[in-house]
Amino acid sequence: MKILKRNNNVTESISTADHNQDEYLPNCQASFNSDGCVTLRNYDRSDRSKDEIIILSTSETEALFELFSRISLKLKNHTLPF
């Protein structure tokens, strides 16, 4: 996983989630990057100059899809109340 902390310009790349951004970023966008990996962007609509980019590795992306696949299989056997 790669996390890029940004303040107008990317000046630093942090490869661990141990360094949390001081402020809460309430909105999130999810997409696939050109390598086919899940990319998340956390941001605050009231301050567009700051955001956080999280790029999952290939194995992390595959793990998410494995999880979604297993959830799908479980849902076929169970009825949810919502």
All heavy atoms as an XYZ file, in Angstrom:
661
protein
N       0.851     -1.162      0.000
C       0.000      0.000      0.000
C       0.897      1.225      0.000
O       1.888      1.265      0.709
C      -0.886     -0.010      1.244
C      -1.715      1.222      1.403
S      -2.685      1.296      2.931
C      -3.608     -0.196      2.843
N       0.527      2.205     -0.784
C       1.223      3.487     -0.795
C       0.236      4.560     -0.393
O      -0.904      4.559     -0.850
C       1.765      3.813     -2.177
C       2.850      2.897     -2.654
C       3.312      3.326     -4.018
C       4.312      2.342     -4.567
N       4.692      2.667     -5.947
N       0.643      5.451      0.453
C      -0.187      6.578      0.854
C       0.587      7.840      0.529
O       1.731      7.993      0.949
C      -0.529      6.538      2.349
C      -1.310      5.262      2.671
C      -1.307      7.785      2.750
C      -1.617      5.095      4.131
N      -0.021      8.722     -0.229
C       0.591      9.997     -0.565
C      -0.154     11.091      0.179
O      -1.357     11.264     -0.021
C       0.518     10.269     -2.069
C       1.132      9.221     -2.984
C       0.868      9.592     -4.437
C       2.601      9.085     -2.716
N       0.513     11.807      1.053
C      -0.080     12.947      1.747
C       0.183     14.156      0.879
O       1.328     14.406      0.496
C       0.562     13.147      3.118
C       0.533     11.936      4.000
C      -0.847     11.637      4.512
C      -0.762     10.469      5.482
N      -2.014     10.133      6.054
N      -0.857     14.911      0.552
C      -0.657     16.029     -0.363
C      -1.164     17.320      0.240
O      -2.194     17.339      0.895
C      -1.367     15.761     -1.691
C      -0.886     14.509     -2.348
C      -1.322     14.303     -3.744
N      -2.689     14.632     -4.059
C      -3.177     14.611     -5.287
N      -2.425     14.260     -6.305
N      -4.426     14.927     -5.524
N      -0.453     18.380     -0.006
C      -0.856     19.731      0.329
C      -0.467     20.586     -0.863
O       0.653     21.063     -0.952
C      -0.171     20.191      1.610
C      -0.702     21.517      2.085
O      -1.585     22.102      1.463
N      -0.163     21.998      3.180
N      -1.355     20.749     -1.804
C      -1.167     21.415     -3.094
C      -0.272     20.606     -4.022
O      -0.656     20.285     -5.111
C      -0.631     22.830     -2.949
C      -1.688     23.786     -2.459
O      -2.866     23.571     -2.695
N      -1.286     24.829     -1.791
N       0.938     20.291     -3.617
C       1.864     19.519     -4.440
C       2.351     18.308     -3.657
O       2.572     18.392     -2.455
C       3.093     20.350     -4.832
C       2.712     21.520     -5.698
O       1.920     21.370     -6.614
N       3.259     22.685     -5.405
N       2.516     17.191     -4.349
C       3.055     16.012     -3.693
C       4.535     16.241     -3.478
O       5.302     16.427     -4.418
C       2.823     14.751     -4.543
C       3.480     13.549     -3.888
C       1.345     14.507     -4.737
N       4.929     16.256     -2.222
C       6.335     16.438     -1.892
C       6.909     15.230     -1.181
O       8.109     15.119     -1.026
C       6.524     17.669     -0.979
O       5.764     17.471      0.211
C       6.078     18.944     -1.680
N       6.039     14.319     -0.780
C       6.499     13.213      0.043
C       5.631     11.998     -0.240
O       4.424     12.092     -0.385
C       6.369     13.646      1.504
C       6.715     12.628      2.516
C       6.619     13.214      3.920
O       7.007     14.370      4.128
O       6.125     12.496      4.789
N       6.229     10.852     -0.303
C       5.503      9.599     -0.446
C       5.734      8.767      0.805
O       6.875      8.524      1.187
C       5.997      8.839     -1.675
O       5.348      7.600     -1.759
N       4.655      8.386      1.455
C       4.759      7.602      2.679
C       4.255      6.199      2.373
O       3.156      6.014      1.876
C       3.929      8.242      3.813
C       4.460      9.644      4.107
C       3.958      7.376      5.051
C       3.613     10.418      5.080
N       5.064      5.196      2.679
C       4.697      3.833      2.328
C       4.102      3.065      3.495
O       3.994      1.858      3.452
C       5.922      3.087      1.786
O       6.931      3.066      2.764
N       3.700      3.739      4.549
C       3.080      3.083      5.687
C       1.898      3.916      6.168
O       1.864      5.122      5.978
C       4.086      2.880      6.838
O       3.408      2.295      7.949
C       4.705      4.184      7.282
N       0.953      3.264      6.795
C      -0.230      3.967      7.300
C      -0.033      4.466      8.729
O      -0.960      4.932      9.354
C      -1.446      3.041      7.248
N       1.194      4.392      9.241
C       1.457      4.823     10.617
C       1.374      6.332     10.790
O       1.193      6.827     11.884
C       2.841      4.358     11.069
C       2.906      2.845     11.211
O       1.842      2.215     11.365
O       4.023      2.298     11.150
N       1.539      7.102      9.714
C       1.538      8.556      9.792
C       0.164      9.071      9.356
O      -0.073      9.302      8.186
C       2.622      9.144      8.891
C       3.980      8.631      9.229
N       4.468      7.458      8.745
C       4.930      9.137     10.043
C       5.687      7.259      9.219
N       5.992      8.266     10.009
N      -0.728      9.243     10.308
C      -2.084      9.690      9.982
C      -2.110     11.191      9.774
O      -1.413     11.945     10.439
C      -3.053      9.316     11.104
C      -3.246      7.833     11.195
O      -3.234      7.148     10.181
N      -3.413      7.313     12.399
N      -2.943     11.626      8.858
C      -3.112     13.057      8.632
C      -3.824     13.649      9.850
O      -4.698     13.034     10.439
C      -3.922     13.300      7.369
C      -3.841     14.722      6.899
C      -4.040     14.829      5.400
O      -4.044     13.834      4.708
N      -4.209     16.032      4.922
N      -3.448     14.828     10.255
C      -3.966     15.429     11.481
C      -5.455     15.724     11.424
O      -6.119     15.753     12.440
C      -3.227     16.735     11.785
C      -1.778     16.482     12.152
O      -1.456     15.352     12.549
O      -0.974     17.420     12.021
N      -5.980     15.961     10.255
C      -7.372     16.349     10.161
C      -8.197     15.274      9.451
O      -7.690     14.485      8.683
C      -7.501     17.681      9.443
C      -6.817     17.682      8.106
C      -6.488     19.076      7.657
O      -5.446     19.583      8.065
O      -7.296     19.627      6.901
N      -9.473     15.280      9.764
C     -10.393     14.307      9.198
C     -10.764     14.712      7.781
O     -11.126     15.860      7.529
C     -11.640     14.237     10.082
C     -12.715     13.350      9.556
C     -12.513     11.985      9.403
C     -13.946     13.873      9.198
C     -13.502     11.165      8.913
C     -14.954     13.059      8.713
C     -14.725     11.709      8.577
O     -15.711     10.896      8.097
N     -10.665     13.788      6.848
C     -11.040     14.028      5.453
C     -12.304     13.199      5.179
O     -12.230     11.996      4.981
C      -9.884     13.630      4.522
C      -8.593     14.409      4.761
C      -7.452     13.792      3.977
C      -8.765     15.863      4.409
N     -13.487     13.831      5.192
C     -14.747     13.101      5.223
C     -15.197     12.459      3.904
O     -16.067     11.601      3.924
C     -15.754     14.160      5.665
C     -15.171     15.444      5.180
C     -13.686     15.270      5.291
N     -14.646     12.860      2.788
C     -15.116     12.335      1.506
C     -14.078     11.395      0.922
O     -12.884     11.566      1.125
C     -15.391     13.465      0.526
C     -16.462     14.395      1.035
O     -16.620     14.574      2.225
N     -17.196     15.001      0.163
N     -14.556     10.414      0.154
C     -13.645      9.438     -0.437
C     -14.087      9.119     -1.858
O     -15.276      8.963     -2.127
C     -13.619      8.163      0.400
S     -12.433      6.939     -0.199
N     -13.120      9.032     -2.760
C     -13.345      8.563     -4.121
C     -12.549      7.275     -4.290
O     -11.437      7.165     -3.777
C     -12.832      9.575     -5.145
C     -13.586     10.865     -5.197
C     -12.918     11.851     -6.144
O     -11.709     11.963     -6.173
N     -13.721     12.576     -6.899
N     -13.105      6.316     -5.009
C     -12.402      5.071     -5.285
C     -12.344      4.865     -6.793
O     -13.294      5.168     -7.507
C     -13.129      3.895     -4.628
N     -11.213      4.353     -7.270
C     -11.053      4.095     -8.691
C      -9.967      3.046     -8.888
O      -9.346      2.586     -7.940
C     -10.686      5.383     -9.431
O      -9.437      5.864     -8.958
N      -9.781      2.662    -10.139
C      -8.674      1.796    -10.516
C      -7.612      2.657    -11.194
O      -7.941      3.497    -12.026
C      -9.126      0.711    -11.511
C     -10.015     -0.326    -10.901
C     -11.369     -0.338    -11.181
C      -9.503     -1.296    -10.066
C     -12.192     -1.290    -10.637
C     -10.316     -2.255     -9.512
C     -11.666     -2.259     -9.793
N      -6.348      2.430    -10.878
C      -5.299      3.154    -11.576
C      -4.927      2.401    -12.852
O      -5.518      1.371    -13.176
C      -4.083      3.408    -10.672
C      -3.342      2.152    -10.283
O      -3.566      1.069    -10.821
N      -2.431      2.282     -9.340
N      -3.957      2.897    -13.576
C      -3.590      2.287    -14.855
C      -2.993      0.894    -14.708
O      -2.969      0.126    -15.666
C      -2.600      3.194    -15.603
O      -1.436      3.384    -14.821
N      -2.553      0.548    -13.497
C      -2.040     -0.802    -13.233
C      -3.145     -1.768    -12.808
O      -2.875     -2.933    -12.531
C      -0.970     -0.763    -12.144
C       0.273     -0.020    -12.571
O       0.552      0.004    -13.785
O       0.965      0.531    -11.701
N      -4.378     -1.271    -12.707
C      -5.497     -2.117    -12.298
C      -5.634     -2.263    -10.795
O      -6.357     -3.128    -10.311
N      -4.958     -1.408    -10.029
C      -5.031     -1.463     -8.570
C      -6.035     -0.435     -8.057
O      -6.240      0.612     -8.665
C      -3.657     -1.186     -7.966
S      -2.441     -2.442     -8.364
N      -6.655     -0.752     -6.929
C      -7.602      0.164     -6.303
C      -6.848      1.379     -5.779
O      -5.798      1.253     -5.139
C      -8.371     -0.537     -5.166
C      -9.205      0.456     -4.368
C      -9.257     -1.639     -5.719
N      -7.391      2.562     -6.069
C      -6.830      3.829     -5.595
C      -7.935      4.586     -4.872
O      -9.039      4.728     -5.398
C      -6.300      4.663     -6.771
O      -5.296      3.909     -7.447
C      -5.721      5.971     -6.307
N      -7.651      5.050     -3.669
C      -8.606      5.810     -2.873
C      -8.087      7.230     -2.697
O      -6.894      7.440     -2.481
C      -8.787      5.177     -1.494
C      -9.227      3.715     -1.466
C      -9.160      3.178     -0.048
C     -10.606      3.555     -2.045
N      -8.989      8.190     -2.788
C      -8.639      9.590     -2.544
C      -9.568     10.113     -1.458
O     -10.790     10.166     -1.636
C      -8.800     10.427     -3.808
C      -8.563     11.909     -3.562
C      -8.717     12.727     -4.854
N      -8.620     14.145     -4.548
C      -9.634     15.007     -4.611
N     -10.833     14.609     -4.994
N      -9.458     16.275     -4.318
N      -9.002     10.464     -0.310
C      -9.747     11.090      0.780
C      -9.535     12.586      0.697
O      -8.414     13.050      0.507
C      -9.262     10.566      2.134
C      -9.502      9.084      2.283
O     -10.518      8.562      1.836
N      -8.576      8.386      2.906
N     -10.627     13.343      0.852
C     -10.529     14.796      0.719
C     -11.676     15.463      1.459
O     -12.643     14.829      1.872
C     -10.552     15.205     -0.762
C     -11.858     14.888     -1.458
C     -12.822     15.871     -1.649
C     -12.144     13.605     -1.917
C     -14.023     15.588     -2.267
C     -13.340     13.309     -2.532
C     -14.275     14.298     -2.708
O     -15.473     13.996     -3.313
N     -11.541     16.762      1.640
C     -12.572     17.591      2.253
C     -13.021     18.593      1.202
O     -12.199     19.334      0.662
C     -12.001     18.304      3.469
C     -13.044     19.094      4.241
O     -14.178     19.282      3.740
O     -12.732     19.528      5.360
N     -14.288     18.618      0.890
C     -14.801     19.515     -0.152
C     -14.584     20.978      0.172
O     -14.493     21.810     -0.725
C     -16.293     19.257     -0.380
C     -16.560     17.961     -1.078
C     -18.038     17.783     -1.344
N     -18.239     16.495     -1.995
C     -19.357     15.825     -1.964
N     -20.397     16.299     -1.314
N     -19.465     14.666     -2.580
N     -14.466     21.320      1.450
C     -14.291     22.718      1.821
C     -12.834     23.186      1.705
O     -12.567     24.371      1.770
C     -14.789     22.958      3.252
O     -13.998     22.236      4.171
N     -11.901     22.250      1.543
C     -10.487     22.609      1.384
C      -9.879     21.710      0.314
O      -9.310     20.671      0.597
C      -9.734     22.461      2.706
C      -8.295     22.934      2.614
O      -7.871     23.396      1.529
O      -7.587     22.844      3.629
N     -10.005     22.124     -0.925
C      -9.546     21.298     -2.048
C      -8.030     21.245     -2.192
O      -7.509     20.509     -3.010
C     -10.190     21.781     -3.338
C     -11.691     21.588     -3.344
C     -12.286     22.024     -4.669
N     -13.720     21.899     -4.646
C     -14.392     20.857     -5.112
N     -13.749     19.859     -5.646
N     -15.700     20.831     -5.061
N      -7.312     22.012     -1.382
C      -5.853     22.010     -1.497
C      -5.208     20.827     -0.796
O      -4.031     20.563     -0.987
C      -5.280     23.314     -0.944
O      -5.493     23.389      0.454
N      -5.962     20.117      0.051
C      -5.409     18.986      0.790
C      -6.178     17.717      0.459
O      -7.401     17.720      0.400
C      -5.480     19.229      2.290
C      -4.602     20.353      2.758
C      -4.685     20.497      4.255
C      -3.811     21.647      4.724
N      -3.906     21.813      6.178
N      -5.449     16.647      0.243
C      -6.078     15.348      0.083
C      -5.073     14.269      0.451
O      -3.934     14.554      0.805
C      -6.645     15.146     -1.321
C      -5.584     15.131     -2.401
O      -4.386     15.276     -2.103
O      -5.955     14.959     -3.574
N      -5.540     13.045      0.412
C      -4.710     11.892      0.725
C      -5.000     10.828     -0.327
O      -6.155     10.516     -0.581
C      -5.076     11.381      2.125
C      -4.411     10.102      2.524
C      -4.881      9.626      3.884
O      -6.080      9.340      4.035
O      -4.045      9.562      4.792
N      -3.971     10.309     -0.945
C      -4.116      9.275     -1.962
C      -3.578      7.968     -1.395
O      -2.450      7.924     -0.887
C      -3.335      9.630     -3.247
C      -3.760     10.997     -3.782
C      -3.483      8.543     -4.300
C      -5.162     11.074     -4.315
N      -4.371      6.910     -1.475
C      -3.966      5.584     -1.014
C      -4.016      4.660     -2.219
O      -5.073      4.500     -2.835
C      -4.893      5.066      0.104
C      -4.897      6.036      1.280
C      -4.488      3.662      0.528
C      -5.988      5.775      2.291
N      -2.892      4.077     -2.559
C      -2.803      3.179     -3.717
C      -2.528      1.774     -3.196
O      -1.470      1.521     -2.613
C      -1.681      3.619     -4.674
C      -1.904      5.073     -5.113
C      -1.616      2.686     -5.879
C      -0.705      5.704     -5.769
N      -3.493      0.882     -3.379
C      -3.319     -0.494     -2.927
C      -2.403     -1.243     -3.886
O      -2.377     -0.972     -5.085
C      -4.667     -1.210     -2.833
C      -5.707     -0.603     -1.875
C      -6.929     -1.508     -1.810
C      -5.138     -0.390     -0.496
N      -1.676     -2.196     -3.351
C      -0.821     -3.038     -4.186
C      -1.688     -4.033     -4.949
O      -2.897     -4.175     -4.679
C       0.186     -3.791     -3.315
O      -0.496     -4.743     -2.514
N      -1.079     -4.743     -5.879
C      -1.809     -5.767     -6.636
C      -2.371     -6.832     -5.698
O      -3.532     -7.230     -5.827
C      -0.884     -6.406     -7.686
O      -0.404     -5.380     -8.555
C      -1.619     -7.451     -8.510
N      -1.576     -7.272     -4.734
C      -2.050     -8.316     -3.813
C      -3.156     -7.793     -2.897
O      -4.095     -8.529     -2.570
C      -0.891     -8.892     -2.993
O      -0.309     -7.904     -2.187
N      -3.086     -6.523     -2.488
C      -4.153     -5.949     -1.667
C      -5.442     -5.812     -2.467
O      -6.540     -6.086     -1.958
C      -3.714     -4.593     -1.120
C      -2.603     -4.693     -0.090
C      -1.935     -3.381      0.214
O      -1.907     -2.492     -0.667
O      -1.424     -3.236      1.342
N      -5.326     -5.409     -3.728
C      -6.495     -5.308     -4.600
C      -7.121     -6.683     -4.798
O      -8.348     -6.841     -4.713
C      -6.102     -4.685     -5.957
O      -5.608     -3.358     -5.720
C      -7.282     -4.610     -6.903
N      -6.295     -7.691     -5.046
C      -6.796     -9.061     -5.208
C      -7.474     -9.557     -3.936
O      -8.497    -10.238     -3.996
C      -5.666    -10.005     -5.612
C      -5.144     -9.778     -7.014
C      -6.204    -10.011     -8.087
O      -7.026    -10.943     -7.947
O      -6.221     -9.245     -9.065
N      -6.928     -9.201     -2.778
C      -7.532     -9.606     -1.502
C      -8.925     -9.002     -1.341
O      -9.848     -9.664     -0.849
C      -6.634     -9.197     -0.338
N      -9.089     -7.747     -1.768
C     -10.422     -7.126     -1.719
C     -11.416     -7.868     -2.599
O     -12.550     -8.123     -2.198
C     -10.348     -5.668     -2.171
C      -9.962     -4.641     -1.132
C      -9.911     -3.254     -1.761
C     -10.937     -4.647      0.020
N     -10.983     -8.218     -3.814
C     -11.881     -8.934     -4.709
C     -12.205    -10.331     -4.192
O     -13.329    -10.812     -4.363
C     -11.309     -8.981     -6.129
C     -11.569     -7.718     -6.885
C     -10.602     -6.736     -6.962
C     -12.798     -7.490     -7.462
C     -10.844     -5.547     -7.630
C     -13.054     -6.309     -8.133
C     -12.081     -5.337     -8.218
N     -11.250    -10.963     -3.548
C     -11.516    -12.263     -2.922
C     -12.551    -12.103     -1.815
O     -13.474    -12.909     -1.687
C     -10.214    -12.855     -2.369
C     -10.392    -14.181     -1.671
C     -10.829    -15.317     -2.584
O     -10.557    -15.245     -3.802
O     -11.443    -16.276     -2.066
N     -12.421    -11.041     -1.018
C     -13.397    -10.763      0.038
C     -14.782    -10.526     -0.556
O     -15.779    -11.100     -0.095
C     -12.961     -9.543      0.852
C     -13.970     -9.024      1.884
C     -14.212    -10.059      2.978
C     -13.478     -7.714      2.469
N     -14.870     -9.686     -1.588
C     -16.169     -9.404     -2.220
C     -16.781    -10.677     -2.797
O     -17.994    -10.882     -2.732
C     -16.032     -8.355     -3.316
C     -15.608     -6.999     -2.815
C     -14.865     -6.157     -3.623
C     -15.937     -6.553     -1.543
C     -14.468     -4.911     -3.185
C     -15.545     -5.309     -1.086
C     -14.806     -4.487     -1.909
N     -15.946    -11.549     -3.359
C     -16.427    -12.801     -3.912
C     -17.005    -13.692     -2.819
O     -18.069    -14.299     -2.986
C     -15.274    -13.518     -4.625
O     -15.685    -14.767     -5.097
N     -16.312    -13.759     -1.691
C     -16.810    -14.578     -0.576
C     -18.088    -13.998      0.023
O     -18.980    -14.731      0.425
C     -15.737    -14.723      0.486
C     -14.596    -15.605      0.024
C     -13.557    -15.762      1.077
N     -12.427    -16.519      0.560
C     -11.668    -17.287      1.303
N     -11.907    -17.400      2.592
N     -10.666    -17.944      0.762
N     -18.171    -12.679      0.089
C     -19.402    -12.041      0.566
C     -20.552    -12.400     -0.369
O     -21.650    -12.733      0.083
C     -19.223    -10.512      0.673
C     -18.296    -10.172      1.830
C     -20.574     -9.815      0.839
C     -17.903     -8.708      1.899
N     -20.307    -12.362     -1.670
C     -21.333    -12.705     -2.650
C     -21.824    -14.142     -2.452
O     -23.029    -14.406     -2.507
C     -20.782    -12.526     -4.059
O     -21.731    -12.916     -5.017
N     -20.894    -15.064     -2.218
C     -21.282    -16.457     -1.979
C     -22.118    -16.591     -0.712
O     -23.096    -17.337     -0.679
C     -20.042    -17.346     -1.882
C     -19.270    -17.560     -3.174
C     -17.985    -18.335     -2.897
C     -20.126    -18.287     -4.196
N     -21.752    -15.876      0.340
C     -22.514    -15.921      1.600
C     -23.918    -15.351      1.404
O     -24.881    -15.860      1.962
C     -21.792    -15.136      2.698
C     -20.536    -15.773      3.195
C     -20.850    -16.916      4.119
C     -19.575    -17.468      4.720
N     -19.838    -18.659      5.485
N     -24.030    -14.288      0.622
C     -25.330    -13.661      0.419
C     -26.293    -14.578     -0.330
O     -27.509    -14.493     -0.138
C     -25.178    -12.338     -0.326
C     -24.550    -11.200      0.463
C     -24.377     -9.976     -0.411
C     -25.381    -10.861      1.689
N     -25.770    -15.453     -1.171
C     -26.634    -16.377     -1.905
C     -27.324    -17.353     -0.968
O     -28.401    -17.849     -1.260
C     -25.815    -17.150     -2.942
C     -25.366    -16.295     -4.099
C     -24.553    -17.099     -5.087
C     -24.064    -16.198     -6.212
N     -23.188    -16.896     -7.146
N     -26.686    -17.622      0.175
C     -27.226    -18.589      1.127
C     -27.996    -17.955      2.279
O     -28.520    -18.671      3.119
C     -26.091    -19.455      1.690
C     -25.395    -20.250      0.608
O     -26.034    -20.695     -0.340
N     -24.103    -20.420      0.749
N     -28.027    -16.642      2.337
C     -28.668    -15.953      3.445
C     -29.503    -14.788      2.927
O     -29.171    -14.161      1.940
C     -27.621    -15.404      4.417
C     -26.798    -16.474      5.059
N     -25.684    -17.019      4.441
C     -26.929    -17.121      6.237
C     -25.159    -17.934      5.232
N     -25.891    -18.017      6.315
N     -30.567    -14.492      3.654
C     -31.392    -13.338      3.326
C     -31.114    -12.248      4.352
O     -31.210    -12.492      5.557
C     -32.883    -13.700      3.369
O     -33.115    -14.784      2.462
C     -33.756    -12.522      2.989
N     -30.743    -11.086      3.885
C     -30.487     -9.976      4.789
C     -31.769     -9.183      5.008
O     -32.606     -9.078      4.107
C     -29.412     -9.064      4.204
C     -28.020     -9.678      4.049
C     -27.067     -8.680      3.404
C     -27.473    -10.122      5.391
N     -31.952     -8.600      6.180
C     -33.181     -7.843      6.485
C     -33.230     -6.464      5.847
O     -34.171     -5.723      6.083
C     -33.155     -7.740      8.010
C     -31.698     -7.786      8.356
C     -31.067     -8.696      7.336
N     -32.240     -6.088      5.053
C     -32.245     -4.752      4.453
C     -31.917     -4.843      2.990
O     -31.515     -5.819      2.456
C     -31.255     -3.819      5.140
C     -29.887     -4.373      5.302
C     -28.939     -4.250      4.291
C     -29.519     -5.053      6.456
C     -27.676     -4.759      4.428
C     -28.239     -5.566      6.606
C     -27.319     -5.424      5.587
